[in-house]
C-alpha cells in the first residue's frame, strides 16, 4: 500500500480520524500495537475492540510494523494515549522521512508528558526528541469530539493548532469534511492545556453526578453541575495562562468550554464514567494511591486519561502556585488522602468563601 498518510494508534479516536480521511478517497495506513486489532481491520473492515459497530472503508489498511507505518509519509498523526506517546515517538525517530524532516506531523493525544523536569505539554516535549526541522511546526488537533460520533458522521468541530500556519491549514484541509468542521489556531499551548486539564474536571463531574443521583449529596442538583463546569473552566484557563497560552478566546471556544462540556456530559466520556464508578463501584478500593492506580490502569478495562492528568496538574499547580481546588482536590481523592464525601464538602466550603 503506497500511501502518504498514516495514523499511529488504532484506538477509537485514531481509527475514527483514519475513517474520516479514507472517506475522502485517500489511502490511510494505521499502525496497531495489537495484532488482533490489525487483523480485524484488514480482514473484517472493523475495529471491534475499540470502535464496535462501525464499518471501515477499504482505503484503510493496518500494520503492526511501526517503521513501515511512519516512513515515507507526507502526513503522520500520532494517536496513542499519552502514557505511551514518548515510547511510540522514539520508535519512529530512525525512519528516513522523519530524520530528514519530510513529514508533517500532527498529534491528537490529550494529556501531559512526564519528563525529568516535571510534566510538560506534549508538543514541546516531542520537539526535544525530533530533529530541528520540526521545531514550531508540529500540529495539535483537539476539540469537543467523541470517536463514536465522528465515525458515524455526527457534526463535530475541531481545532488544528500550530505555530506554523501553513501546517495548520494542511491538516485542516486533510481531515475536514461536511460533518467534521476544522478551524485553525496559533495558540498551541492554550489548546494543549485545555485538552489535558478538561479530563480532570470530567472525573470530578462524573463523581458529583453519581453522588447526586444516588442521593448522597441532596443539596447537589443540575445547577451544582454547572457551577462545577464553570469552576473547572476557570482552573483550565488559570493553568493555560501559566503554561504560556496566548489567546484568551481559546478557553471560550470549542477547544476550551466546548471540549470541557462534551467530556463532562457525554455518555461516551471515559473520564466521566470513571468518576461515576468511583461512587457506583468503589473502583478506587484496590489501589493504595494514585501511583498504584496508574501502574495498574489496564485493570480498569478502559483508559481514563484524567487520572494521569490529575497527578500532573497537581504538580504544575504547586510549581506555579496556582489555586485549583477542583483539580488538586481530585488528585488527593485519587491518592486516597480523602474520600468522595470529604472532596465534595471541601469544594462546597471553597465555593462559599
C-alpha positions in Angstrom: 0.0 0.0 0.0 1.7 3.2 -1.2 0.0 5.8 0.9 1.2 9.2 2.1 -0.9 9.3 5.2 -0.5 7.3 8.4 -2.2 7.2 11.8 -0.1 5.8 14.7 -2.6 4.3 17.1 -5.6 2.1 16.4 -7.7 3.1 19.3 -11.2 4.6 18.9 -10.0 8.1 18.1 -7.2 7.2 15.8 -9.5 4.8 13.9 -12.2 7.5 13.6 -9.8 10.0 12.2 -8.4 7.5 9.7 -12.0 6.7 8.6 -12.8 10.4 8.0 -9.7 10.8 5.8 -10.3 7.5 4.0 -13.9 8.6 3.2 -12.3 11.4 1.1 -10.8 8.6 -1.2 -7.4 8.8 0.4 -5.4 5.8 1.4 -4.6 5.6 5.1 -2.2 3.2 6.8 -3.0 2.8 10.5 -0.5 1.3 13.0 -1.8 -1.0 15.6 0.2 -2.4 18.5 -2.3 -5.2 18.9 -2.1 -7.8 16.1 -5.7 -8.8 16.7 -6.9 -5.2 16.0 -4.7 -5.1 12.9 -6.2 -8.3 11.6 -9.7 -7.2 12.4 -9.2 -4.0 10.4 -7.6 -5.8 7.4 -9.9 -8.9 7.3 -13.2 -7.6 8.6 -13.2 -3.8 7.9 -13.8 -3.3 11.6 -12.2 -2.4 14.8 -14.4 -4.4 17.1 -12.3 -3.8 20.2 -12.2 0.0 20.2 -14.9 1.2 17.8 -17.5 -1.5 17.6 -20.3 -1.3 15.1 -18.5 0.9 12.6 -17.6 -0.4 9.1 -14.3 0.9 7.9 -13.5 1.9 4.3 -11.4 -0.2 2.0 -9.0 2.7 1.8 -7.8 1.9 5.4 -5.1 -0.7 5.8 -3.4 -1.7 9.1 0.1 -2.8 10.1 1.9 -3.7 13.3 5.2 -2.6 11.8 5.7 0.9 13.1 8.6 1.8 10.9 6.5 0.7 7.8 3.7 2.9 9.1 5.8 6.0 9.7 8.3 6.1 6.9 7.9 8.0 3.6 4.7 9.7 4.8 3.6 13.2 3.9 1.2 13.3 6.9 1.7 11.5 10.1 -0.7 11.6 13.0 0.2 10.3 16.5 -2.9 8.9 18.2 -1.7 6.7 21.0 -2.6 7.5 24.6 -0.3 9.9 26.5 1.1 7.1 28.7 2.6 5.5 25.6 3.3 8.5 23.4 7.0 9.0 24.1 7.8 5.3 23.6 5.9 5.4 20.3 7.7 8.6 19.2 11.1 7.1 20.0 10.4 4.1 17.8 9.8 6.4 14.8 12.8 8.6 15.1 15.0 6.5 12.9 12.8 6.4 9.8 14.2 8.4 6.9 11.4 10.8 6.3 11.4 11.9 9.9 15.2 12.2 10.2 15.1 14.3 7.0 12.2 16.4 8.0 10.0 15.5 5.1 6.9 14.6 7.1 4.2 16.9 8.5 3.3 15.7 12.0 0.1 16.1 14.0 -0.9 14.9 17.4 -4.4 14.0 18.6 -3.4 12.7 22.0 -4.6 14.6 25.1 -2.6 14.9 28.3 0.8 15.9 29.7 4.1 14.0 29.3 6.4 13.2 32.3 10.0 14.4 32.0 13.0 14.8 34.2 11.9 18.5 34.6 8.3 17.5 35.6 5.2 17.3 33.4 5.2 19.2 30.2 3.0 19.9 27.2 3.0 17.3 24.5 4.4 19.2 21.6 7.3 20.9 23.4 8.3 17.5 24.8 8.2 15.9 21.3 10.3 18.7 19.9 13.1 17.8 22.3 13.3 14.4 20.6 12.6 15.2 17.0 15.1 16.8 14.6 15.3 20.5 14.5 13.2 20.7 11.3 10.1 20.1 13.4 10.5 22.9 15.9 7.5 25.2 15.9 5.9 23.2 13.0 4.0 20.4 14.8 0.2 20.5 14.7 -2.0 19.8 17.7 -5.6 18.7 16.9 -8.3 18.9 19.6 -11.9 19.8 20.2 -15.3 18.6 21.6 -15.3 15.2 19.9 -16.0 11.5 20.5 -14.8 8.8 18.2 -18.2 7.1 18.4 -19.9 10.2 16.9 -17.2 11.3 14.4 -17.0 7.8 12.9 -20.8 7.9 12.4 -20.8 11.3 10.7 -22.2 13.4 13.5 -21.4 17.1 13.1 -18.3 17.9 15.2 -15.8 20.8 15.4 -12.0 20.6 15.9 -9.1 23.0 16.3 -5.8 22.4 14.4 -3.3 24.5 16.3 0.3 25.2 15.2 2.9 27.9 15.3 3.3 27.1 11.6 0.1 28.4 10.0 0.7 26.5 6.7 0.9 23.2 8.5 -2.3 24.0 10.5 -4.1 24.7 7.2 -2.7 21.5 5.6 -4.1 19.3 8.4 -7.3 21.3 8.5 -7.8 20.5 4.8 -6.8 16.9 5.2 -9.3 15.9 7.9 -12.2 18.3 7.5 -15.4 17.3 5.7 -19.2 18.0 5.5 -19.7 16.9 9.1 -16.3 17.5 10.6 -15.5 21.2 10.9 -11.9 22.1 11.5 -10.6 25.6 12.4 -7.0 26.9 12.7 -5.3 28.4 15.7 -1.9 29.7 16.7 -2.4 29.1 20.4 -0.7 25.8 20.6 -0.1 26.0 24.4 -3.6 27.0 25.3 -5.2 24.3 23.2 -3.0 21.6 24.7 -3.5 22.8 28.2 -7.3 22.8 27.8 -7.3 19.4 26.2 -5.4 17.8 29.0 -6.9 19.5 32.0 -10.5 19.0 31.0 -10.2 15.3 31.6 -9.5 16.0 35.3 -12.7 18.1 35.6 -14.7 15.4 33.8 -13.8 12.8 36.5 -14.9 15.3 39.2 -18.1 15.9 37.2 -18.9 12.2 36.9 -18.3 11.8 40.6 -20.5 14.7 41.6 -23.2 13.4 39.2 -23.2 10.0 40.8 -23.3 11.5 44.3 -26.3 13.5 43.2 -28.0 10.5 41.5 -27.8 8.1 44.5 -28.8 10.8 46.9 -25.6 11.1 48.9 -25.5 14.9 48.4 -29.1 16.0 48.5 -28.1 19.6 48.1 -26.5 19.0 44.7 -28.5 19.5 41.5 -28.2 20.5 37.9 -27.1 24.0 38.9 -24.3 22.5 41.0 -23.0 20.7 38.0 -23.0 24.0 36.0 -21.2 25.5 39.0 -18.5 22.8 38.8 -18.3 23.3 35.0 -17.6 27.0 35.4 -15.1 26.5 38.2 -13.4 23.8 36.1 -13.2 26.1 33.1 -11.7 28.8 35.3 -9.0 26.4 36.5 -8.2 25.3 33.0 -7.8 29.0 32.0 -5.6 29.7 35.0 -3.3 26.7 34.2 -3.3 27.5 30.4 -2.1 31.1 31.1 0.6 29.8 33.4 1.8 27.4 30.7 2.0 30.2 28.1 -1.4 30.4 26.4 -1.5 33.3 24.0 -5.2 33.8 23.2 -8.0 34.2 25.9 -10.6 33.1 23.3 -9.0 29.7 23.3 -10.9 28.9 26.5 -14.2 30.3 25.4 -14.1 28.5 22.0 -14.6 24.8 21.1 -11.2 23.9 22.3 -12.0 25.2 25.8 -15.6 25.3 27.0 -16.7 23.2 24.1 -14.4 20.3 24.8 -14.9 20.6 28.5 -18.7 20.4 28.2 -18.9 17.4 26.0 -16.3 15.5 28.1 -18.2 16.1 31.2 -21.7 15.4 29.9 -21.4 12.8 27.1 -22.3 9.2 27.7 -19.2 8.3 25.7 -16.8 10.1 28.1 -14.4 7.7 29.8 -13.3 10.2 32.4 -16.9 11.0 33.4 -17.6 7.2 33.6 -14.6 6.7 35.8 -15.8 9.5 38.1 -19.2 7.8 38.4 -17.6 4.4 39.1 -15.7 5.8 42.0 -19.1 6.1 43.6 -21.1 3.4 42.0 -18.4 0.6 42.0 -15.9 1.9 44.6 -13.4 1.5 41.8 -10.5 3.0 43.8 -10.7 0.4 46.6 -8.0 -2.0 45.2 -5.4 0.8 44.9 -3.2 2.3 47.6 -2.6 5.6 45.9 -2.6 7.4 42.5 0.7 5.9 41.5 -0.5 2.4 42.2 -3.6 3.2 40.2 -1.5 4.4 37.2 0.8 1.4 37.3 -2.3 -0.9 37.1 -4.5 1.2 35.0 -5.0 -1.6 32.5 -7.1 -3.4 35.1 -9.9 -0.7 34.7 -10.8 -2.0 31.2 -10.7 1.4 29.6 -8.3 4.3 29.9 -9.4 7.4 31.9 -6.6 9.8 30.9 -7.7 12.2 33.5 -6.0 10.1 36.2 -2.5 10.8 35.0 -3.5 14.4 34.1 -4.8 14.9 37.7 -1.3 14.0 39.1 0.4 16.3 36.6 -2.0 19.2 37.1 -1.4 19.0 40.8 2.4 19.1 40.3 2.1 22.1 37.9 -0.3 23.9 40.2 2.2 23.6 43.0 5.1 24.7 40.8 3.3 27.8 39.5 1.5 28.5 42.8 -2.0 28.2 41.3 -5.3 28.0 43.2 -7.1 25.0 41.6 -9.3 23.4 44.3 -11.3 21.2 41.9 -8.2 19.6 40.3 -6.0 19.5 43.4 -8.8 18.0 45.5 -9.5 15.3 42.9 -5.8 14.3 42.9 -5.9 14.0 46.7 -9.0 11.8 46.3 -7.3 9.6 43.7 -4.4 9.4 46.0 -6.7 8.0 48.7 -6.0 11.0 51.0 -9.7 12.0 51.2 -13.0 10.2 50.4 -15.6 11.4 47.9 -17.8 12.9 50.7 -14.9 14.9 52.0 -14.0 16.0 48.5 -17.5 17.4 47.8 -17.7 19.1 51.2 -14.2 20.7 50.7 -15.3 22.0 47.3 -18.5 23.4 48.7 -16.7 25.1 51.5 -14.2 26.6 49.0 -17.1 27.9 46.8 -18.9 29.7 49.6 -15.8 31.6 50.8 
